[in-house]
Each structure stands twice: as C-alpha cells, then as structure tokens.
Amino acid sequence: MTTAPARGDYVDPHDLLGLIRSRRVVRDLTPEPVSDDDLMMVLEAGLWATSGGNNRIHRFLVVRDPRTVRLMVDVSPGIFSPPGVMIVVCADLDVAERLELDMERYKTPWIDVGTAAMNMMMQAHALGLGSCPATSFSRSGIEAVLELPPQALPALILQVGHRPAGTGAATRPTGASSRLARFVYWERYGHTRPELGRRA
C-alpha cells in the first residue's frame, strides 16, 4: 500500500500559491537563448501535466533557430517579438488514431494542451523566465515554416525567454485574495460565501 505524501512534503503550500499568484504573461521577451538546463526543466514540467485517459497524444516541438523563430513570428499575429525559444504543442493524429480517439468529438486533448502549457509556464516562472501562450497563428503558415508532417497538428505555441533588463518578476503577494468573492460560488451558482462577500 502506497502512503500518500504528507502535506508540504514537496513544497511549502504558501510558497506554491505565491508562485502561482505572481505569474504573469510576459509578451516582451528578449531573443537571448534559454539554457539547456532551464529548457529541459520547462519541458519536463509539461510532460507531467494531466492527460485525459493518460493518452499522451501531444508532442512538444522545440524551436530555437533564430531565423525559424522570426518566420514563425511573421505568421503569428499573437506573437509580438522573437523570444529565446518557441515550444509548439502538437496533437499527434497518428497516436490519436491508434487510440481510436475521434478528435472531432473528443475534446479532452484540447484541455490537455492547456494543462501542459500552464505547467510549463509555472516552471518557467519559477526559473525566473517569462512565458506567453499563443493560439493566434496561421496554422498553415506554421506547418509550412516548420515542415510539419501531416499527423502533427499545432495547437498552441508557448514563447519562453528572458525579460528585458530592468523588468524583474512580479512581487509575490501574500495572504488570501479578495478576488475570490468575484469568481467563486458556494453550493449554488451565484451564492457567495458570506465572509468572502464582505472582503470584495
């Protein structure tokens, strides 16, 4: 019988919440390269994201060549400047077919794209890097630039890189957030917990 880890065995829960609350989307990234060690940790975080049915149909394509990155920016209205690295999250349709998943009806893989991206964004933030997800891109343009095989369907591009000098990471807030009352309901939709309502 496996014993569940005790509370806080891996990380202080307050430190984790502080990290989550201080993460921001960073659109202004420099083209400075991201180190191999940092990049591998970001990718590892993506690998450990949840996956519906543990199907793991997604693959991560790492693009660091500056010329290719610039071409990707040219066909991606949602990307403002070339970052140090692009991570393209692709759904592998061959894997989906082997698992007999109907990608038109089975929506879980698209949720998995988001969980993988958030894991990688949190790890990048923990390393002092900035990140920004993009879904506003020309799919055919990205497929052409990256010479993707037919089975690789680009779903999201995660930009990862260094912030410009003088723009450090956001300060980690402490304590409970008064924002909870605006976004969290209790027991019935629209019902706010009284003590949270007083904080709003």
Disulfide bonds with the S-S distance in Angstrom:
none
